[in-house]
């Protein structure tokens, strides 16, 4: 990928919605960057037989073709998760897991909606009583307390680093840490207590979290448990930008042009709600790509 710090359109998510957005935005002759890891797309391990004009094709192959199409029209692709998105004036600033900083005029969120749960004892019962799925939402409730973050990827690593500014101690529980070298180095040089190779057996407590019980029966006394599995989710990215979500904080609200309530930010695909069909994702990606490109062309920056 070319070394470029500024783009007209940045797309978060390299599934069918993100790829279609990149294809249409690039064809409008604006600079486009896709960010994300394609293997995490729900399409990657699927077979498609109900998409118009296609009988049966592996999802991985469809994503490969879409990726080539997007690059063929001029889009850049970076296989990294986004750690943070901020707004300053009319522009958006993004920081990736490797520490790269990118500016853009418009943003398309096409990250999907998966919110992974651990499925361990105590998780469901103690949700909202010390168990959280959003560091940015709930970190402030755990000032000067002992907390743990559970996960293997950028969401967990970034969440643990964020919590250092609030909590007394931060444990990161991970089977195998899967982040880029720069993020691993930042973690290892911080005060985060990294427990790699451990697994959770139970979240202990009756009316509130009291601790974590590991597979080897080791008990870690904490009052907060943040489950951050995978990449940064939409809630974490949206909360700082003021993007309106639905009542359950699961989906982004958009109009018919896939625009959110925040100027220059669009959304497409599963993140906008059901039905969970590729046809819907591709259609919304097309609209979002065209609209974001038009917005970027019309946005005049002061010299």
C-alpha positions in Angstrom: 0.0 0.0 0.0 1.2 3.5 -0.8 2.4 5.6 2.1 -0.4 8.0 2.4 -1.7 9.8 5.5 -4.7 11.6 4.1 -7.7 10.1 2.3 -11.1 11.4 1.1 -12.9 8.3 2.3 -11.9 5.7 4.9 -13.9 2.5 5.2 -13.9 0.4 8.3 -14.6 -3.2 7.4 -13.5 -5.3 4.5 -16.6 -7.5 4.1 -19.1 -7.2 1.3 -20.5 -3.8 2.5 -17.1 -2.3 2.9 -15.7 -3.7 -0.4 -18.8 -2.5 -2.4 -18.4 1.0 -0.8 -14.8 1.1 -1.8 -15.5 0.1 -5.4 -18.2 2.8 -5.9 -16.3 5.5 -4.0 -13.1 4.8 -6.0 -15.0 5.0 -9.2 -16.0 8.5 -8.3 -12.3 9.3 -8.4 -11.6 10.0 -4.7 -8.9 8.5 -2.6 -10.1 5.5 -0.6 -8.7 3.4 2.2 -10.2 0.2 3.5 -9.2 -0.8 7.1 -9.8 -4.2 8.6 -9.0 -7.9 8.6 -10.9 -9.8 5.9 -10.7 -13.2 7.7 -13.1 -11.7 10.3 -15.9 -11.1 7.8 -18.8 -13.4 8.4 -18.7 -14.2 4.7 -15.1 -15.5 4.9 -16.1 -19.0 6.0 -19.5 -19.1 4.2 -20.8 -20.4 0.9 -23.2 -18.2 -1.1 -26.1 -19.6 -3.1 -28.9 -17.1 -2.7 -27.1 -14.0 -4.1 -28.5 -12.8 -7.5 -26.6 -14.3 -10.5 -24.4 -16.6 -8.4 -25.3 -20.3 -7.8 -22.7 -21.4 -5.3 -19.4 -19.7 -4.5 -17.1 -19.8 -1.5 -17.3 -16.6 0.6 -13.5 -16.4 0.8 -13.3 -16.4 -3.0 -16.0 -13.7 -3.3 -14.0 -11.5 -0.8 -10.8 -12.1 -2.8 -12.5 -11.0 -6.0 -14.0 -7.9 -4.3 -10.6 -7.0 -2.9 -9.0 -7.2 -6.3 -11.9 -5.1 -7.8 -11.5 -2.4 -5.1 -7.7 -2.2 -5.6 -8.2 -2.2 -9.4 -10.3 0.9 -9.1 -7.6 2.6 -6.9 -8.5 1.8 -3.3 -5.8 1.1 -0.8 -6.3 -1.7 1.7 -4.6 -2.0 5.1 -5.1 -5.3 7.1 -5.2 -3.6 10.5 -7.8 -2.8 13.1 -8.7 0.7 14.1 -8.1 1.6 17.7 -9.5 5.1 17.9 -11.4 7.6 15.9 -11.6 11.3 16.8 -13.0 14.4 15.1 -11.3 17.7 14.7 -13.2 20.3 12.7 -14.5 18.7 9.5 -11.9 15.9 9.4 -11.6 12.6 11.1 -8.4 11.2 12.7 -7.9 7.5 13.0 -5.2 5.5 14.8 -4.5 1.9 13.8 -3.2 -0.9 16.0 0.3 -0.3 14.6 0.2 3.3 15.7 -0.3 4.8 12.2 -2.4 8.0 12.2 -4.7 8.7 9.2 -6.9 11.7 8.4 -10.0 11.6 6.2 -12.9 13.7 5.0 -15.5 11.0 5.4 -15.9 7.7 7.1 -17.9 4.6 6.3 -18.5 2.1 9.1 -19.1 -1.4 7.8 -17.7 -3.5 10.6 -20.5 -5.9 11.2 -22.2 -6.4 14.6 -20.7 -9.5 16.2 -20.5 -9.0 20.0 -18.7 -12.1 21.2 -19.5 -13.4 24.6 -17.3 -15.8 26.6 -20.1 -18.2 27.6 -18.7 -18.8 31.1 -20.5 -19.1 34.4 -21.4 -15.8 35.9 -21.1 -13.8 32.7 -24.9 -13.4 32.0 -25.9 -13.0 35.6 -23.3 -10.3 36.3 -23.8 -8.3 33.1 -24.1 -4.7 34.3 -23.0 -5.6 37.8 -19.3 -5.5 37.0 -19.3 -7.3 33.6 -19.0 -4.9 30.6 -18.5 -5.2 26.9 -17.4 -1.6 26.4 -14.3 -0.1 28.0 -15.1 3.4 26.7 -18.6 3.2 28.0 -17.9 2.0 31.5 -14.2 2.6 32.4 -15.1 5.6 34.6 -17.2 3.4 36.9 -14.1 1.5 38.0 -11.8 4.3 39.1 -9.2 3.1 41.6 -10.5 -0.5 41.4 -8.9 -3.7 40.2 -10.2 -4.8 36.8 -9.6 -7.4 34.2 -9.9 -7.4 30.4 -10.5 -10.6 28.5 -9.6 -11.1 24.9 -6.8 -11.8 22.4 -6.9 -9.0 19.9 -6.8 -5.3 19.5 -10.0 -4.5 21.4 -8.6 -6.2 24.5 -5.1 -4.7 24.2 -6.5 -1.2 23.6 -9.0 -1.6 26.3 -6.4 -2.6 28.8 -4.2 0.4 28.0 -7.2 2.7 28.3 -8.1 1.3 31.7 -4.7 2.2 33.1 -5.9 5.8 33.2 -8.8 4.8 35.5 -8.2 1.6 37.4 -5.8 0.7 40.3 -4.6 -2.4 38.5 -5.4 -3.9 35.1 -5.1 -7.6 34.2 -5.2 -8.8 30.6 -6.3 -12.4 30.3 -5.6 -13.9 26.9 -5.2 -17.4 25.5 -2.8 -16.1 22.9 -2.2 -12.4 22.2 -2.7 -11.7 18.5 -1.8 -8.0 17.9 0.8 -6.3 15.8 4.3 -5.9 17.2 4.0 -2.2 18.0 0.9 -2.8 20.1 2.4 -5.7 21.9 5.5 -3.6 22.8 3.3 -0.8 24.1 1.5 -3.3 26.3 4.6 -5.0 27.6 6.2 -1.7 28.5 3.0 -0.6 30.4 1.7 -1.5 33.8 -0.8 -3.9 32.4 -0.5 -7.3 34.0 -0.5 -9.7 31.0 -1.6 -13.3 31.7 -1.0 -15.0 28.4 -2.1 -18.7 28.1 -4.7 -18.4 30.7 -8.4 -19.2 30.3 -11.5 -18.1 32.2 -13.5 -20.8 34.1 -16.0 -18.5 35.9 -16.8 -14.9 36.7 -17.3 -15.0 40.5 -19.9 -13.0 42.5 -23.5 -13.0 43.5 -24.8 -9.4 43.2 -21.6 -8.0 41.8 -18.3 -9.2 40.4 -15.9 -10.3 43.0 -13.2 -12.0 40.9 -12.2 -14.3 38.1 -11.6 -18.0 38.4 -9.1 -19.4 35.9 -9.0 -22.9 34.4 -6.2 -23.8 36.8 -8.4 -22.7 39.7 -6.4 -19.5 40.4 -8.6 -16.7 41.6 -8.0 -13.1 40.6 -9.8 -10.6 42.8 -11.3 -7.9 40.6 -14.5 -5.8 40.7 -14.7 -5.2 36.9 -14.5 -7.6 34.0 -14.3 -6.2 30.4 -15.0 -8.7 27.7 -13.3 -7.3 24.5 -13.1 -10.1 22.0 -12.0 -9.2 18.4 -11.5 -5.8 16.9 -12.9 -2.5 18.2 -16.7 -2.8 18.0 -19.1 -0.2 16.7 -20.2 1.0 20.1 -16.7 1.8 21.2 -15.9 3.6 18.0 -19.2 5.4 17.8 -19.5 6.6 21.4 -16.8 9.3 21.1 -18.3 10.6 17.8 -21.9 11.1 19.0 -23.3 8.6 16.4 -26.9 7.6 17.2 -27.5 4.0 17.9 -30.7 2.1 18.3 -32.3 1.6 21.7 -30.3 -1.5 22.4 -27.0 0.1 21.3 -26.4 -2.6 18.7 -27.0 -0.9 15.4 -26.2 2.5 13.8 -29.1 4.6 12.7 -28.9 5.9 9.1 -31.2 7.6 6.6 -31.9 6.3 3.1 -28.5 7.7 2.0 -26.8 5.6 4.7 -25.8 8.8 6.4 -25.6 8.9 10.2 -26.5 11.9 12.3 -22.8 13.0 12.2 -21.8 14.9 9.0 -19.4 12.9 6.9 -20.0 9.5 8.6 -22.0 6.8 6.9 -22.7 3.1 7.7 -23.6 0.0 5.7 -24.2 -3.7 6.2 -25.0 -5.7 9.3 -24.1 -2.8 11.5 -27.3 -1.1 10.3 -29.5 -4.0 11.5 -31.2 -7.0 10.0 -31.8 -8.8 7.7 -28.4 -10.5 7.7 -28.1 -10.9 4.0 -25.2 -10.1 1.7 -27.6 -8.5 -0.9 -28.6 -5.9 1.7 -25.0 -5.3 2.7 -23.8 -4.8 -0.9 -26.7 -2.4 -1.7 -26.1 -0.3 1.4 -22.3 -0.3 0.6 -23.0 1.0 -2.9 -25.1 3.9 -1.6 -22.7 4.7 1.3 -19.7 4.7 -1.1 -21.4 7.0 -3.6 -22.6 9.4 -0.9 -19.3 9.5 1.0 -17.4 10.2 -2.2 -19.8 13.0 -3.1 -19.6 14.5 0.4 -15.8 14.4 0.3 -15.7 16.1 -3.1 -18.0 18.9 -1.9 -16.1 19.5 1.4 -13.8 22.4 1.0 -11.0 22.7 3.5 -9.4 26.0 4.4 -5.9 26.5 3.2 
